[in-house]
Amino acid sequence: MKIVTPTGDNIFYVIPRTFVQSTVDIIITNETTNTQVSSSIDTTISGNYITFRLTNIGIRVPENNYGTIELRYNSETIYKDKFFVTSQSIDQTNNEYFNGNLNQYTTENSYDNDYIII
C-alpha cells in the first residue's frame, strides 16, 4: 500500500509484471464510492522500477480515503495496488504515524481527574 498526498505531485516507483516505457492506461478507483477515473500516463524505467507521476490525486479520491490504482498496457494489467490519501506527515523512522483523531479532541490538564460533563 502506498501513502499519497491529496495535492501536488506524487511520484510512484513500482515493480510491474511487465516493464514498459511508454504510455499506459491508469484506472483510479475510489473505494468509498466505488467510482473509477481512467486516463493515460507516461512511464519511464528507472533501475528495477517503472516510475510515473500523478498530480492532485485528492480530486479523484478525497483525503483520509482509500483507493486502488491499476496500470494497463494493451489491455493487460501490469500493476495493481492500494493507496491511502492523507496530508499528514508520516515518517516511521521519526515515529510519525497517521492519527485519525488529529485536531479533534482537546486535552484537560486537571490535577485530580475530575471532569464536569454537561
Buried (B, 14 or more C-beta within 10 A) or exposed (E): EBEBBBEEEBEBEBEBEEEBEEEBBBBBBBBEEEEEBEEEEEBEEEEEBBBBEBEEBBEBBBBBBBBBBBBBBEEEBBBBEEBBBBBBEBEEEEEEEEEEEEEEEEEEEEEEEEEEEE
